[in-house]
Structures are given as C-alpha cells and as structure tokens.
Amino acid sequence: MKKDVKEQLLTKKPIDLLFQLSVPAVIGMIVIGLYPLMDGIFAGNIIGQNAMTACGIAMPLTFFNSGVSTLLGVGSASVLSRAIGKGDQKTVDKIMGNLIFWVILFSAIITVGGILLAPHFLNMVGATGEIKAYGMRYLRVIFIGSIFVNFTQSANMVMRGEGLMKKAMMIMGLGALLNIILDPILMTIMGEYAIEGAAIATVTAQFVQAIVTLHYFLKKSKVVKIHKIKSDTEIKKEMFGVGSSAMLMQLLFMIQQTMLYKMAFKYGGDSNGILMAASLRMYAFSFIPLWGMSQGLQPVVGTNFGAKKYDRVRQAMKVFSIGGLILAVMFWLPSLLLSSQVLSLFGVEANIIAQGVGNFRLFYSVFSLYGIMVMSITFFQSIGNGKKAGIIVMLRQLFLFVPAMIFLPMIFGINAVWFTQPLIDFIMIVVGILMMIGELNKMGREKAVN
C-alpha cells in the first residue's frame, strides 16, 4: 500500500493528484471552518451584533490553545512518522503518554491564565460596555474546555501522522456538526445566559471529540497506544524543536487579529469593531479551504523533490497554484458581489452595513491571490526549506504588518485599518512568487548540470 501511494505521487498527472488529495482535504477543512462561522451567525441573530462581536474578539485569545495543540500535535506527528519509518516501536509507544502529559500541564496553565487575563485582554483590544461584558462571560466558559480542545487537536495530528486522514477528519467533523446543532438550541433555551450557551455548545462538542479520540487510542489503534503518562526527554526535545515553528504561526495570527480589532475600535468606534468581527469571521472561513488544498500539495512536492524529479515539482506547482487561484476566487467573488448580504448574515445592523460595506470590500480586495501565497509557503515547507517559509510568514504577519498597522492609521485614519492588510499581503504575494520562481529555476539548473 505504502509503495502504491509513493508510486502515484511520482507518476500520476499533477491535475489528477490535485483532485485525489486536495478535494477531500478542502471539504474536511470547510466542515471545520463552519464551526466558528456558525457560532458568529447564531450569536449575531439570536443574541445580537454585540454578542457576535464579543465572540469574534474572544477568538485571538483562544489562539493560545491552538498554539499549544499545534506545537504538541505537529511535533509528535513528526516524531511518529519517522519512528514508524525506522520501525522503532519503543519510541512509538511513548508518544501518546508524553503528549498527554504536556496537554494536561499546558491546559491547566491556559485555563487559569485565560480566565484571569480575559478582562485585561478585552481592555487592550478596546472593547467596552456590553461587548466587553459579553466577551468576559464567553471566555470564562471557553477556557474551561482547554484540556478537551488541546487533547483532541494534538491527538488528531498524531492520527494524520499515522496516515489516517479520513478518521481524523471524521472526528473533527463530528465536533463541528454537534456544535452547529447545539448552538441555536442552547442559546435559545438559556435566555439571558445565551452567550454562556454559545460557549457551552462549543465546550460540549470539544468534550465529545476528546472522548471519541481517547477511545480510539485506548481501544482501536493498532500502532499508537497510550501507555504511561509521563514526559520523555528525547521525544520532548524533538517535539518542541519541530512544533515550535508551527506554534509561532498561530501566535502571529493572534497578534494580527488583536491589532486589527484594537485599531478598528480606536479609529472607528464600536461600529467598526462590529464590522471587523463579521469581516474576520468570513475571512477566516474563506481562508481555511486554501490550507486544505495545500495539504494535498505537500506530499506531491515533497516526494518528487526527494526523488529529484524537478520537472514534476514545477508542473505540480503550476497546477496547484492555478487550483488555489480558482478556489480563492470562488470565495472572493460572492464576498464582493454580495457584501451586504454576507454582513447581514452575522446580524450586523443595516446602518453599520451601509457605512462599512466599502471597507469590507477593501479588506477582501486581494483575496483572489491568496491561493498562490499559501501554495508558495507550502512549497518551501515541502522541500525542507523552513527558513524561507518562515521569512514569508514573519514578514507578512509581524515585521511589515505591525508597524504598518500602527503608523498608517495615524496618517489615513480608519481607512488604513481596512487597507493595510491587503496592501501588505499584495507585497508578500509578489515576494513569495519571486522566491518560488527563483527556487524552481535553481532546480532546473541543477537538473541541467546533472
């Protein structure tokens, strides 16, 4: 079976591989992306636009959980796939025990820290009044679920490291579906505690996912089982080494979103904060399928690069970049053509939409090119050049974005809050394409020499 997959990656047409590998991943990612999207829609329509905004503002703070689960999951999955390759069962047996030890430790810190820091974080973003009150109530419940979400997401990555993509997606899909069903029910039943209802729906879904995942590793898994729960020095070192760059990306997302909220409130008051919450929900949902497509690209580029089949690497990049472009346009066009309808989905009031629809379109202006940006980052990760992938990510989310977000609104006011991200992204897309072309040309020259 393993040989068969490798054979396909090295011989099948890139366009066929795109459909075979990326379509299931894209569909799976869309299901996972529905989770926060529906949260925002239900909160906006059942409780009101301030509650939708509070759930949105709370989002960056929950990236601490995403960061931890990515660190532990990506790191452990990397250790696992190499151990399986070497036939090192001793290491395989320690992976889940080590993972659970760190999940418990980090989750305890995040739960306590998150509940204590929530009011300070909301002050820092610029939330006041009802939005801040809702945000605090929502976050207090959400952080109680830290241990469930961290275990599920990190263990899910270990499953993918075993090659069980379908099973991993099914468990994530189950949680998303449960959350979508529970959201409106609990928000409606709980009356004045509806915002807690939204958070309880999320935590319940995470709890069920955690139980199903635990059952798999205890009873079903043939390869990876849970033995002694303790930290293992060797695994820990490798896990932190590999996982920290993946964690960095989550923390950069947190900084980026926090800045967007802070500047929207500072320069445009509550109405722009509300608009930003709706825009970022839609934006995050549109972005997720592109990462799904890149999951299909990674094994194609990695395997062919390893086999020195550079022509196929070039072909694959061409096919997947065009695929990414088409996929991004499928989300970009409706967002531009139906902007008012998209914003009203989140319960945003008509007067705020009328004033802000131009800003929403500005925010989305270069989204059609994001597919190419994601593919170029994935390309560098796949050929083992984490440094160049890191440069693109760091420049985009930190070194260019943060100073621009601080200084441009001082000159151009609230408009700059909306055009800074597309401007930086456009620059980074051009830089990424040039870096990628340079790398592909280098491969071409290497082939000519050989």
GUTI-21952 format. One record per residue: residue in three letters; x, y, z of N, C-alpha, C in turn. Coordinates in pm, whole numbers, plus 50000, padded with zeros to 5 digits. Layout:
% GUTI-21952
ALAXYZXYZXYZ ...
END
This chain:
% GUTI-21952
MET500854987850000500005000050000500875012550000 LYS501905012850092502785024550102503465027249968 LYS503935016249903504645017649776503685023349672 ASP502455018649677501435022849581501215038049589 VAL501115043449710500915057849729502125065449673 LYS503325060549707504555066949659504595066849506 GLU504255055249450504225053549304503305063949240 GLN502115065449298501145075149244501695089349250 LEU502325092849363502865106449379503965109249275 LEU504685098649235505805100549143505405099348996 THR504215093548969503885091048827502565097248781 LYS501595098248870500275103248829500325117848785 LYS499435121748694499385135748650499085144848768 PRO499775156348779499515165548891498035169448904 ILE497345171048791495925175148798495085164248865 ASP495425151348836494695140248900495005139749050 LEU496275142349082496665142449225495965153749299 LEU495785165049230495085176449293493685172149337 PHE492965165449246491595161249280491585150049383 GLN492535140749369492575129249461492935133449604 LEU493925142149618494455145449751493815157949813 SER493535167949728493105180849785491605181749808 VAL490805175649718489345177349733488845172349869 PRO489245160049914488775155650048489255165150158 ALA490515169850145491055178850249490315192050251 VAL489995197350131489265210150123487885208650187 ILE487195197750154485845195550210485935194250362 GLY486925186650409487115184950554487375198150623 MET488225206550561488555219550621487335228850623 ILE486505228150518485295236550515484365232750631 VAL484255219650655483405214950767483945220550899 ILE485275219850918485885225051041485685240251049 GLY485775246950934485625261550930484205266150960 LEU483225257250941481825260850970481605263351119 TYR482415256951201482365257751347482325272351394 PRO483435280151376483405294151421482475303051338 LEU482295299551210481415307751124479975307351178 MET479475295151205478095293651252477925299751392 ASP478965298251475478975304751608478635319551593 GLY479355326151502479155340551479477775343651426 ILE477305335351331475985337751270474885336151375 PHE474935325151452473905322851554473935333651662 ALA475145336951709475255347151814474685360451765 GLY475005364151640474515376851584473005377151570 ASN472425365851528470985365751501470135362851624 ILE470655354751718469845351151835470035361351948 ILE471305365651972471545374852084471675389352035 GLY472395391351923472565405051872473995407451828 GLN474195418751757475515421351697476625423051800 ASN476295427951921477325429452025477845415952072 ALA476955405952079477375392452120478245386152012 MET477865388251884478675383151773480075389151778 THR480135402251808481425409151816482255403751933 ALA481585401352046482275395952165482895382252135 CYS482135373552065482675360252028483875362051934 GLY483795372051845484875374551750486135379551819 ILE485955389051911487105394751983487745384252073 ALA486935375052124487455364452212488375355052135 MET488165354252006488885344751919490415345451935 PRO491055357451923492515357751931493065351752060 LEU492335353552172492825348452299492815333052300 THR491875327152225491805312452221492925306552134 PHE493685315252064494825310351985495925304552075 PHE495875307652207496825301152298496605286052295 ASN495325281952293495025267652282495465262052148 SER495135269252039495535264551905497045263151898 GLY497745272951957499205272751953499785260552024 VAL499245257852143499725246352221499415233252150 SER498175231852100497825219052035498615217151906 THR498935228251835499755227151713501185223151749 LEU501725229551852503075226451898503195211451930 LEU502275206452013502345192552057501985182751945 GLY500985186551864500495177551758501465176251642 VAL501915187651588502845187351474504155180751516 GLY504635184451636505885178651687505785163651705 SER504695158951769504525144551795504325136751665 ALA503565142451571503305135551443504595133751365 SER505475143851373506765143051304507635131951364 VAL507675131351498508435120751567507855107151529 LEU506515106251526505825093651497506145088551357 SER505975097151254506135092051117507565087251094 ARG508545094151156509945089551140510185076451216 ALA509575075251335509735062851415509095050951343 ILE507935053251280507275042551204508175038451088 GLY508745048551020509645045950906510835037350947 LYS511375039951067512555032551116512165019151180 GLY510865017451205510415005351276510765005751424 ASP510795017951481511195019851621509945020051711 GLN509475008051749508225006951825508355012751966 LYS509575012352021509815017452156509445032352166 THR509875039952066509545054352062508055056352039 VAL507485048551945506055049651914505225047952041 ASP505615038352127504865035452250504875046852352 LYS505905055452342506005066452440505315079252394 ILE504955080052266504495092852208503225098252275 MET502195089752288500925094652343501025098052492 GLY501805090252568501995093152710502655106652730 ASN503655109452647504365122352650503415133652611 LEU502645131352505501705141552456500675145152564 ILE500075134852627499035137452728499615144852848 PHE500845141352888501495148353000501535163452972 TRP501995167052851502135181352817500785188052794 VAL499825180452742498465186052725497895190152861 ILE498025181252961497485184153095498165196553155 LEU499495196853145500255207853204499895221353140 PHE499985221953007499715234552937498255238952952 SER497335229152947495905232652957495575238753093 ALA496185233353199495945238853333496405253353340 ILE497595256153283498125269853284497205279153204 ILE496765274453084495925282852997494555285353060 THR493975275253123492645276953185492695287753292 VAL493645286653384493755296553493494155310253436 GLY495215310153353495695322853295494655329653210 GLY493935321753129492925327353038491795334153113 ILE491315327653219490205333453297490665346353366 LEU491895346253419492415358253487492735369653390 LEU493255366153271493705376353176492585382053088 ALA491455374853080490385378952987490025393852997 PRO489745399453118489365413553121490475422853072 HIS491735419653103492855428053060493005427652908 PHE492825415552852492925414152707491835422352637 LEU490605421552689489495428852627489715443952638 ASN490305448552749490665462752761491685466652656 MET492675457952638493755460852543493225462152400 VAL492265453752365491685454352230490845466952212 GLY490325472152323489495484252313488015481552327 ALA487675469452375486245466152395485735472952522 THR484535478352515483935484752633482475480352645 GLY481865484252756480415482352774479945468152754 GLU478855466952679478195454052661479095443952589 ILE479865448852490480755439852414481775433552509 LYS482345441752597483345436552692482695426652791 ALA481525430352841480835421552938480525407952877 TYR479995408052754479735395452683481025387452662 GLY482085394352624483365387852597483895380452719 MET483795386952837484275380552960483455368152995 ARG482145369352982481265357953014481545346152920 TYR481765349152793482015338852692483355331752718 LEU484395339852744485745334252761485875325552886 ARG485165329452994485255321653119484835307153096 VAL483805305253014483345291452988484285284552888 ILE484665291952783485505286052678486805280352735 PHE487425287552829488725282952881488605270452967 ILE487405267553019487205255153095487425243053003 GLY487145244952873487285233952776488695232452719 SER489675240052771491035239652713491605225552701 ILE491445217652808492055204252806491455195552695 PHE490145196952670489485188652568489965192552428 VAL490005205552403490375210152269491855207452242 ASN492695209152342494135206752321494445191952298 PHE493765183352374493985168952353493475164752215 THR492235168852183491645164452055492485168951937 GLN492845181851935493535186951816494945181351802 SER495665179951915497025174551904496995159651869 ALA496095152151934495995137751904495505135451761 ASN494675144751711494185143851573495345144751474 MET496325153051506497505154351418498355141651422 VAL498385135051539499105122251550498415111851461 MET497075111951461496325102851373496705104851227 ARG496795117851188497195120751049498615116051022 GLY499475117051126500855112051114500875097051089 GLU499835089951138499685075451112499185073050971 GLY498725083950905498155082750769496645081050769 LEU495995083050886494535081150896493795094350874 MET493935099950753493335113050722491815112850742 LYS491185102050690489725101350691489185101050833 LYS489785092450915489335091051054489505104451129 ALA490665110951107490945123751173489885134151134 MET489575134751005488575144350956487175141251011 MET486855128251021485525124251071485315129151214 ILE486355127851298486235132151438486065147351446 MET486855154751365486715169351365485335173451313 GLY484885166251210483565168951151482435166451250 LEU482585155751329481575152451431481425164051529 GLY482565169551575482545180851669481885193151609 ALA482235195951483481665207751415480155206451404 LEU479705194451364478275191851346477525193351478 LEU478095187651583477485188251716477365202751763 ASN478435210451739478435224551778477345232451705 ILE477205229651574476205236751492474775233251539 ILE474575220551583473235216451631472945222751769 LEU473965222351858473755226951996473665242152008 ASP474415249251923474465263851931473085270551943 PRO472225269151840470935276151848470055271051962 ILE470155257751992469305251952098469665258252233 LEU470965257852269471385262952400471225278152410 MET471525285352300471365299952305469905303752329 THR468995296252269467565299452283467055295452423 ILE467415283152467466925278152597467445286852712 MET468695291452704469335297652819469005312452838 GLY468145317852753467625331552771468695341952794 GLU468705348052913469665358952938471095353752950 TYR471255340552964472595334652965472955328652829 ALA472375334252724472575328752589474045328552547 ILE474825338552589476235339052550477005327552614 GLU476625324052740477215312152802476785299552725 GLY475525299852676475015288552595475885286052474 ALA476295296952408477165295752289478485289052327 ALA479045293152442480325287552486480165272952530 ILE479055269852599478805256052645478665246652525 ALA477995251452418477845243352296479225239552242 THR480135249252240481495246752189482245236952279 VAL482195239252410482925230552504482365216352501 THR481025214952490480405201552484480895194052361 ALA480925200952246481395194652122482855190152138 GLN483665198652203485085195252224485235183252318 PHE484355182652419484385171552515484085158252444 VAL483045158252358482675146052285483815141652193 GLN484415151352124485565148252037486705141752117 ALA486965147352236488055142252319487795127752361 ILE486535124852398486175111252441486345101352325 VAL485865105052207485975096252089487455093852055 THR488265104452064489695103352034490405094252135 LEU490075096252263490675088252370490335073552350 HIS489065070852316488605057152293489415050752179 TYR489665058552074490445053251960491845048852005 PHE492535057552078493915054352117493985043552226 LEU492945042452308492945032152412492545018452357 LYS491555018252267490955005352227491215001452081 LYS491225011351989491175007751847492545007851778 SER493385017351812494625019251736495535006951744 LYS496025002751626496904991051620498354995251648 VAL498695007551607500105011851611500415020251736 VAL499625031051754499935040651860498985038651977 LYS499525034652091498675032552209499115041552324 ILE498195043552421498545051552538499105042152645 HIS500355044452683500955036552792501095045952913 LYS502295047152965502505055353084502445070153049 ILE501685077953129501605092353104502765099253175 LYS503815102153097504945109553155505745116153042 SER506495126553080507315133752983508545125252949 ASP508855124252818510025116752775511075126552721 THR512275126252776513295136352744513585137152593 GLU513815125452531514175125352388513035130652301 ILE511835125052323510665128952242510345143752264 LYS510425147952392510125161852427511015171452346 LYS512315168252340513255177052270512885178452122 GLU512625166952058512265167151915510915173851893 MET509955170851982508605176351968508625191651973 PHE509355197152071509435211752082510225217751965 GLY511255210451922512085215351811511275216951683 VAL510495206651649509725206851524508465215351538 GLY507805214151654506485220351670506485235451692 SER507635240751737507625254951775507375264551658 SER507875260951537507635269951423506145269951385 ALA505495258151398504055257351369503255265351473 MET503705265051598503055272551705503205287551681 LEU504375291451632504655305551606503605311551513 MET503225303551412502245308451315500915311751383 GLN500485303151476499235305651549499345318451633 LEU500485320151700500665331851784500735344751700 LEU501285343551578501315355251489499905358951443 PHE499075348651419497655351251386496995359151498 MET497335355151622496755361651739497145376551741 ILE498435379351718498905393351717498195401251607 GLN498105394851489497505401451373496035405251400 GLN495265395551450493835398251476493645408251589 THR494495407051693494395416451805494615430751756 MET495625432551671495915445951615494745451251533 LEU494155442451451493015446651366491855451351453 TYR491535443751558490435447751647490765460851719 LYS491975461451772492375473151851492255485951768 MET492785485651645492765497551560491355500751508 ALA490555490251485489175492651440488385500051549 PHE488535495651674487845502551785488415516551807 LYS489755517551799490415530251831490045541251730 TYR490085537751600489875548051497488435548751446 GLY487645538051472486295538251415485185534751513 GLY485525533351642484495530751744483855517051730 ASP482755515151807482075502051811481605497351674 SER481135506751589480585502451460481655495651375 ASN482905500851379483985494451303484455481651371 GLY484375481151505484715468751577483765457551539 ILE482465460951532481435451251494481675446351351 LEU481965455751263482215452551122483465443651109 MET484495446751188485725438751183485465424451230 ALA484625422851333484325409451384483645401051276 ALA482675407051205481985399751096482955396950981 SER483795406850948484725405350835485735394150862 LEU486285393950985487295383851017486705369751024 ARG485435368651065484785355451066484705350150922 MET484255358850831484095354750691485455351850628 TYR486415360350661487775359350607488425346050649 ALA488275342750779488855330150830488215318150761 PHE486895318950740486185307850674486665306250530 SER486905317350461487355316850321488785311450310 PHE489575314050414490995310550411491235295650431 ILE490385289550515490595275550556490685265550440 PRO489805266450336489905256850224491255257550151 LEU491885269350151493185270750083494245262350154 TRP494175261950289495095253250364494785238750333 GLY493495235550311493115221850272493795217750143 MET493765226750044494405223649916495915221949934 SER496505230050021497965229250040498355215950106 GLN497435209850184497715196650242497895186050134 GLY497185188150021497345179049907498655181449834 LEU499085194149830500325197649758501565192149828 GLN501525192449961502735189250039503375175750004 PRO502595164550007503235151649973503695150949827 VAL502975157749737503335157249594504705163749573 VAL504875175949626506155183049610507265175949688 GLY506975172449814507985166149899508545153349839 THR507645144549793508075131549739508855133249608 ASN508345141649518509035143649389510365151049405 PHE510405160149501511665167349528512705157549581 GLY512235148849675513135138649731513675129349623 ALA512825126349521513235117249412513975124849300 LYS514245137649324514915146449226514155147649093 LYS512825145849098512005147748977511565162348972 TYR512485171248937512235185648947511195190648846 ASP511125183948730510105188048631508715186148688 ARG508545174948761507225172348821506915182248933 VAL507955186249006507755196449111507235209249045 ARG507875213248935507475225448863506025224348812 GLN505705212648751504345210248699503315211048812 ALA503655204348924502735204049038502485218149090 MET503545226249100503395239949149502485247949058 LYS502625245748927501795252948829500315249048848 VAL500065235948852498695230848863498045235148995 PHE498765233449105498195236749237498045251849255 SER498945259849196498795274449206497545279149132 ILE497315273249014496085276748939494865272049017 GLY494955259849075493865254549157493565263649275 GLY494655268349342494505277349456493855290549415 LEU494245295449297493675307949245492155306349223 ILE491775295249159490345292749130489565291349260 LEU490115283849356489445281749485489255294949559 ALA490295303449559490185316549626489135325249559 VAL489075324949427488095333149353486665328649387 MET486485315549411485145310349446484605316449576 PHE485495320449666485065327049791485105342249778 TRP486025346949692486245361449677485075368249606 LEU484605362149496483525368449417482235370449496 PRO481705359749563480485361949641480665372649750 SER481855372849811482105382749918482075397049863 LEU482515398849739482495412249680481115415749626 LEU480485406049557479195408949492478045409549592 LEU478135401349698477015400649794477455405649933 SER478315416049934478895420650062477835423550168 SER476795431050130475765434850229475075422550287 GLN474755412950197474075400750244474985392650336 VAL476275391950303477235384550386477285390650526 LEU477375403950533477465410650664476165409250744 SER475025409450674473755408450747473535394250802 LEU474225384250744474185370550799474555370450947 PHE475505379350985476015379751122475185388851212 GLY474035393051165473165401551247473665415851259 VAL474565420151168475055434051171473925443251125 GLU473715454251197472575463151167472795470451035 ALA471665473550969471685479150833472495492050823 ASN472385500850924473115513650915474635511650918 ILE475085501650995476535498651002476995492650869 ILE476145483950812476495477950681476595488950575 ALA475615498050574475595508750473476875517050479 GLN477315520250601478545528250616479805520150583 GLY479775507150615481025499550615481245489850501 VAL480285488750410480395478650305481625481050216 GLY481965493650195483155497150114484425492250180 ASN484485493850314485655489250389485795474050385 PHE484655467150393484655452450385485225448050250 ARG484805454650142485295451250007486785454149994 LEU487215465150056488635468850054489475457950123 PHE488965453250236489625442950316489815430150233 TYR488845427250147488835415050065489505416749929 SER490025428849901490395432349763491395422949697 VAL492405417849771493405409449704493235394549739 PHE492095390949796491895377149842492055366949729 SER491715370849606491795361349494493205355749475 LEU494225363049522495625358649504496155350349621 TYR495325348749726495805341849846496155327149820 GLY495465321049726495745306949693497205305149656 ILE497725314749577499125314149532500065316149651 MET499685325249741500525327849859500645315249946 VAL499505308749972499515296650056500335285549989 MET500195284149856500965273749784502465276549790 SER502845289349784504295292349787504885289349926 ILE504125292450033504595289150169504735273850182 THR503715266650132503725251950142504865245950061 PHE505155252149946506245247549859507565247349937 PHE507875258250006509135258950080509165249250198 GLN508005247350264507955237550374508185223450319 SER507615220650201507675207050143509075203150100 ILE509875213050054511235209550009512225210550126 GLY511665212350248512515212650368513195226050390 ASN512725236450318513325249750337512425257950430 GLY512395253850557511525260450655511905275050673 LYS513175278150646513665291750666512925301750575 LYS512845298050446512175307150351510675308050378 ALA510065296650414508635296850451508445306050571 GLY509365304950667509315313350788509475328050756 ILE510355331250660510575345350621509265351350570 ILE508575343850481507315349050424506295351550536 VAL506165341650626505165342750733505515354250829 MET506785354950870507195365250966507065379350907 LEU507495380950781507375394050716505915398150708 ARG505075388450665503675391550643502965395150775 GLN503155386850877502315388450996502945396551108 LEU504245399551096504875406551207505655418751161 PHE506745416751088507685427651060507115438650970 LEU506255435050875505645445450791504295449750847 PHE503505439850888502115442750927502015451551053 VAL502755447951158502595455151286502985470051275 PRO504175473451220504505487751207503515495151116 ALA503125488551004502175494950911500845497550980 MET500415487951064499125489251132499165500351238 ILE500355502851293500475513551393500525527251325 PHE501325528251217501595541551159500605546051052 LEU500155536950965499275541250854497955547550902 PRO497285541551006496055548151053496285562251111 MET497505564851161497805578351211497715588551098 ILE498065584150976498055593250861496705592950789 PHE496205580750763495005579550678493725576550756 GLY493815575650890492615573250971492065559250954 ILE490765557850974490105544650978490275536850848 ASN490345543750732490515536550605491745527550606 ALA492825532450669494075524750673493925511650750 VAL493005511450849492775499150925492285488350830 TRP491565492450726490985482850631491895479750512 PHE492765489350473493585486350354494995481450386 THR495435482150516496805478050549497045463250519 GLN496115454550563496345440250542496415436650394 PRO495435440850310495565437450167496835443050103 LEU497245454750147498465460950092499695452250124 ILE499855448650252500985440250295500935426750224 ASP499715420950217499575407850154499965408350007 PHE499595419049938499945420249796501475420349779 ILE502145428049866503615428749860504195414649884 MET503655407649986504195394450021503895383849915 ILE502765385149845502445375649738503475377049626 VAL503795389549589504805392049485506165386449529 VAL506565389449654507845384449707507875369149705 GLY506775362949751506685348249757506795341849620 ILE506105347849520506155342449383507585343249328 LEU508245354849351509625356549302510585346449368 MET510405344549501511245334649572511015320549518 MET509745317349491509395304049442509965301749302 ILE509825311849214510355310549077511875308849082 GLY512515316649171513975315549188514385301349226 GLU513635295449320513945281849369513705271449259 LEU512615272949183512305263549073513365264448963 ASN513825276848933514875278648832516175272048876 LYS516445273149008517665266949064517595251749044 MET516385246049067516205231549045516465228148899 GLY515945236648808516125234648664517605234348627 ARG518365243648684519825244348656520535231948710 GLU520125227648830520715215648890520505203448802 LYS519285202748744518935191448658519805191848533 ALA519985203948476520785205448355522235200948380 VAL522765204748498524145201048533524285185848544 ASN523265179748611523325165248629523125157748498 
END
